Amino acid sequence: MIFIVLSKISGLFRDTQFVSYFGINGYSDSYLVSFSIIIMIGSSFTEAIRSSLIEVVSKIENNYENNRSIIIGFIKTYIIIGALAITLLIVLFSRQLTNLWSINFSKESYSNAIHSLRILAFIIPLMCGFAADSAVLNYNKKYGFTSSYQFIINSILIIVLILFKKLSIYNYAIITLISYFLPNIISYLNYPNLARLNLSLKISNSYFKRFIKNFLPLLAASFVYELNAVIDRSFASSLGEGTITILSLAGRINGIVYYMGTVVLSTVLYSNLLEKKAKSEEIFYKYSKHSIIILTVLVIPLSLFVIFMSKDIVSFLFIYRNINTEEITKIGSALTFYGIGLYFSIITEIYRRILYSYSDTKSSAKNSIYSVILNIILNSILIKKYDFIGLALSTSIASIFLSILMVIEIRKKNKKLFDIQNIIITIFSLCATLISLIASNYVLKSYTKFDNRIYLVIYFIIFILIYAIIMFVINAISKNKYLT
């Protein structure tokens, strides 16, 4: 958990350094477009690989323990081959891919985006290989190294941006690629018993077929989800240079809360859900219900804090960077409307994992497609009236819509997973959060002379303390009826 937090914080600091170095312009847009394409594809594959491979590992019988590394190594080999094929396709069709997300780019920005994409494409095999290793480590409850993966990469890029005074976008793209090699090298050296590449089995192997059966619908669901962010960037490219960077920065801040929740889910929760499901339906239900309650109580206050304090948060992060007041205001506005869908995005992920535990991967993929279609429709409508804010708002509305669809799906499995208790807890958390925000503002209204950074930190601490006290009182009054 510590490295997850550090990874997200370092990712945000990396982006602030990036903007401070290159500015908010077509130059930064060109890199972010190419990097977003790679992350969309790479994250889709890695998420599907982890979930599918964990499920396969959990199914390997004890008497196959000695052959487990051979089976996993065989699957990993085909994962790498597939990832290399995807990389080749990206390189060959880099111009066509860039065209989709560079509507109003200048000739220079367009050229930068194409060349950066060709360099960054080779990140995908590295991401997929590490995803296969991390699936095995996560199943064996070795979360530390897998959680530090992105932290290692971010640290390298931050150091480079600080030390080097003159750096082109091409050089930065090459350094980004090199930084993805390091975690894979560390994994190879520190965990020699991890499955190594081999082609000793046939593709008719039952475990390989099981992996493919799980992988394809999971890939579709993950790809559709990642596509939402890239669709926003595509529409944003029509609004002028710098807009993509503004949305990316707002998305990064919003993503700290989102990814802290979802990475915990993917690394810890899913493997535990499979374990509970194997024991009994009742144990599985209690664990799933408890997880939903915990996330609701934790995420709602953070989501509302992001919404109401968005401009203060952006000022806190960028006031001494190469960003002017107008740009800070724009990032804050985008963050506000991204924040509306934050809670729903995170809670959707736990619903997704619950469905995966029932071996239901199709429902998630189907509902994600509906969500993307809605997002595209809303983007085309809202962008005309609300500019880039319309893009952020449409993403949040689509997230809320997807969350509702997922609730319907999990109730088909077990109606107790979402019932009146969930609604009551949500209302309690909302009320407690609003009271905490008002109370914090009242306590600090006489201390406006504080430096913005100190003020925001104190405000957040007071806000969390008040919220914790209120929820503790509610839990005590209800005699643990709702919050356990």
N, C-alpha and C positions, 0 to 999 in steps of 0.2 A: 504493500500500500504506500509506503514511503517513497519508493521509486516511481510509482504511478504519479503521485503528486509532483515529485521533482521533474518528471518527464514533461508534464503539462506546463509547469511554471517555466522550465527551461525552453520549451517550445514557444511560449509567449515572448520570453526575453529574446529568443533567436529572431522572431518576427519584428520586434521593436528595433533590434540592431540592424536588421535587413532594411527596414524603412528609413532608419536614421542614415544608413550608408547610401542607399540608392534613391530615396525619396518616394513620393507618391506620384507616379507618372507612367508613361508608356513603357519605360525601361523596366520598372518593377512589375508592371502588368504582364509583360512578355514572359518573364520567368514564372510568375504565379500561375499563368494559364497552362504552361507546359507541366509544371509541377503538380497542378491540380488534376490534370489528365492522368498522370502516372499514379498519383495517390488514389484516385477513383478506381482505376483498374487494379492496382496492387492491393489496396485495402479490401476490395471485393473478393479477390482470390484468397488473401490471407485469412480473412474471417471465415470463409467457407472451408478452407483447409483445416484450421484449428478445430472447428466444431465437428467436422466429419471425421477427422483422424482421432480425436478424443473418444468419440463414440465407437470407432473400430477397435481402438486399444482396449476399451472397457469390455468388449465382447470376446476378446481372445481368451480361450479357455486356459486354465492353469497348466494343463499338460503341454501347452504350446509355448510355455514361458521361454524356453531356450531358443525357439524360432521367432520370438516376437521381434527382435531387432532385424531379422531377415525380411519378415513381412513388411515392417514399417519402412525399412530401407528400400524395398522394391517399390512401394507406393511413393516414397520420397523421390526416387529416380524419375518416375513418370511425371511427378509434379514439376521437377526442374526442367524436364524436356518440354512439357507444356508451356511453362513460363518463358523458356527461350524462344519458342515458336511465337508466343504473343509479342515478345520483344522485337522479333524480326518483322512482324506485321506492322508494329508501331513505327519502326524505322522506315519501312517501305511506304507507308501511308501517312507519314508525319504531316505532310502538307495538307492533305484532306482533313485530318483530325484538327489541325490548327485552324483551318477555315471555319470550323463549327463554332469556335470560341474566340474569334478575333474579327468581329464584324466591322468595327470602325477603327481598326489599328492602322497606324502609319506604316509605311513600307519598312522602315527600320525595325519597329516593334514586331511586325509580322515575321521578319527574317530572324530576329532574335528568338522568337517563340519556337520557330521550326527547328533551329539548331539546338536549342536547349532541350527540346522534346527528344531529339535523337540521342542526346547524351544521357538524359535521365531515364530513358527506356530500359537501360541495363540494370536499373534498380530492382525491377520486378522479379527476376530470378533470385536475387538476394533476399528480398522480402518473403518470397514463397518458401525458399529453403529454410529460413529461420522460423517461419510459421510452422513447418513440419516438426522441427526440433522443439519448439516451444509447446506444441500440443502434447508431446511426450512428457516434457518437464512439468507442465501444468497438471497432467493426470497424476504424476507422482508427487504433486504438491510442492514442487520446487519453483515457487513463483518469483523469487528474488531476481534472478538473472533475466528472465523474460520481461519482467516489469521495467528493468533498467535499459532495455534495448533502445528506446527512443531517446532516453536521457544521454546515452553515450553519443548518439548521432548529433543531437542538439548541441552538446558541449563542444564537439569538434567545430561545428559551424560558427558558434559564438566566438570561440577563440580565434578562428580565421578572420572573422569580421572585425575583431578588435585589433589584431596584430597587423593585418595588411591594409595599407593606406590606398592603394590603387588596385582595384579588382574589377574585372569585366564580368558581365552576366555569364559568358561562356566559362570563364574560370571558376565562378561560383557553382555553376552546374556540375563541372568536373569534380570539384571538391565535395559537393553533395553526394555524388556517386561513390567517391572513395570512402566517405564517412560511413556508408552502408556496408562496406566490406568488413570493418572492424568488429562489429558484434558477431558476425559469422565466424571470423577467425578465433575470437575469444571462446565462442561456443565449441568450436572444433578442439581447441586446446584444453579447455576446462572439463569437457564432458566426453571423454574418449569412448565411452560406452554407448553414446547415442548411435542410432541406426545410420550406417554408412550406405552409400549408393550401391545398388546391385541390380542385376537383371536375371537373377537365378530362378525366378518363378514365372509362371505363365499368367497372362492377363485374365485367364478364366478362373484364377484363384478367388475363392469365395469372399475373402476379406477385401481384396481389391475391388471386386464387383460391388460389395457393400459400400465401400468408400465412394465409388463413382455414383451410386444410387443416391447417397446422401449429399454428395458434393454439388451435383448439378442444380437442384432446386435451391440449395443454400447460396450458391453462387449467383443465381438469378435474383434472389431476395437481397443479397448484399449489394450487388451491382446496381439494382434499382434504387436502393437507399442512397448509395454514394452518388448516383446520377443526379439527385436533387441539387446538391451543392454545385455541380458542374453546370447544370441548367441555369442556375442563378448567374454564374460567371458568364455564360453565353449571352444572356439577356443584358447583363451589365456592360458587356463590351460594346453594346450599341449606344451607351450613354456617355461615351467619351473616355479618354485616357485618365487613369487614376481611380475610376469607379471600382474596378476589380480589386484593387489593393484595399480600398476602403471596406468593401464587403468581406474580403479575406481577413482583415484585422478584426472586424466585428465578430466574424465567425470563429476566429481563433480564441477570443476572450470568452465567447459563449461556449466554445468547445471544451474549455478547461473543466467546467462543471460536468458537461455531457460525457466527455471521455473518461473522467475519473470514475463516473458511475458505470459506464458501459465496459470499460476495461476490467474493472472488478468483476462485473458479471461474466465476461468472457473467460477470465483467467481462473476465477474461484467458483462462481455460482454454478456454471454449467456442469462442471465435473462433479460437484456435490449433488446437483439435481439428479444426474444419472445414477449416482450411488444410492440416493434416497429412493428413487423410483424402483431400483432393483430390490430394495428391502420390502417395501409395502406401499400401497396407494395412500394409506392414512399418514404415514411418515412423510411421504412426498408432498401431500397436500399441506400439512402443517408447516413444513420448511418453506414451501413456495409462498404460502400466505404470509408468513412472518417476514420473508424477504420483501414482498410487496409493501407491507406496512412500514418497514424500516426505510425503504427508499422514498416512500411518500412523505414521511416525517422529515427526512433529511433534505430532499430535493426541493420541495415547495418553498421553504424560506430562502434558499439560495437563488431560486428562479425569480422570485419577487424582488429580492435584493438587487439582482442584475437589472430588472426592468426599471425600478424606481431610482436606482443610483447609477444608471448607465453612463451619463456624462461625467460624473465624478470619477467613475472607475477609469474611463478613457483618459481623463486629465491626469489622474494618478500615474498612469502607465506611460503617457506620451508627452507630458508637459515640457520636458527638457530634451525632447527629440527633435528631429528635423521635420516637424509637423506644425502647421499653423492653426490658429483658433478655429477657423472655418472647417478645416479637415477634421479636427477633434470633435466638433459639433456633429458633423456628418457620420463619423464612426459611432458616436454615442447614440444617434438616432437609429442607425441600423441595428445596433446592439439591443436597444429597447424592444424592437419588433422581432428580432430573433429570439429574445428571451421569453416571449409569450408562448412559444412552442417548446421551450427547453424541458419542462417537467414531462410533457407528453412524449417527447422523443426518448427520454431515459426510461420512463415506465413501459414504453412500447418494447424496449429491449428485453426486459424481464419477461414480458408476455411471450416474446419470440422464443426465449430459451425454454420456457415452460412447454410451448408447442413442440419444440425440437425434442424434448424429453419424452413426448408422446409419439416420437417418430413422425411428426407431422411437419414437413418442411414446405409443402405446397401452399398451405393457407397463408403463410407469411409472404411468400413470393407473389401470390395473387393479389393480396391486399396492398403490398408495396407498389405494384404496378398501378393500381387504382389511385394511390396517393401521388405518384409521379404525374399521372395524367391530369389530376386536379391541379397540381402545382404548375404545370405548363399552361393550363387554361387561365389560372389566376394571374400568373406572371404576365401573360399577354394582355390581360385586362387592367391590372393594377399599375403596371409600369407606365401606362399612358397618363395616369392621373397623379400618382405618388412617386414617380421616378424610382430611385434605388430603394427607397423605403418600401415600395410596393413589392419588390422582390423578397425582402426579408419577411414581410407580413404574409405573403403567399406561402412561403416555406413553413411558417408557423401554423397557418390554417391547415395545410396539408398534413403536418405532424399530428395535429389534433384529430383530424379525420382518420388517419391511420390508427391512432390509439383507440378510437371508438370501435373500428373494425376488429382490432385485435382483442378487445374486451369481449366482443361477441363470440369470437373463436374460442377463447379459453373457457367461456361459460358453457360452450358445447361439450367441453371435456369434463368440467366440474363446476357447477354453478356456485359452489362455495368460494371459489378462487376470487370472484368479484361479486360481492353482495352488499347489503346495507352497511356492514361494518366498514368497508372501503370508503363508502360515501361519507359516513360520519367522520372517519379519520381525516379525510380530505378537507371537510368543512372545519374541523377543529384546527387543523394545521394552517389553513387559510386565515382564519380569524386570529389565531395566535401570531401569525406573521404580520398581519396588518397592525395589530395592537403593538407589536414590538417595533415596527417601523415608526409609528406615530410617537411612541414613548421615547425612542432613541432620539428622534428629532427634537422632542420637547426638552430632553435632558441636555442636549448640546446646542440649543438655540442661542445661548449666551457666549458660545465659544467659536464664533465665526472667524476670529482673528488667527486661528490655528492655520499652519501651512496645510495645503490641500491634502497632502499625503498623510500627515499625522491625523487630520480630521477624519479621513475616510477609515483609517485603521481603528481609531477609537470608536467611531460610529458602528463599525462592523462588530467589534468586540462586545459593545453594549447591546447591540441588536441580538446577537447570538445568546448572550447571557439571559436577556429578558425572555426570548423565545424558549430557551431550555427550562426556565423557571415555570413559565405558563404551561408548557406541555407536561412537566412533572406534576404540577397541581392537577391538571386535567386527568392524568393517569391515576393519581391518588384518589381523587373524588369518584372516578368511575370504578375504582377498585380493580384496576388492571383489566377491565372488561374489553377495552378497545385497542389498547396499544401493546398487546402481547400476542 
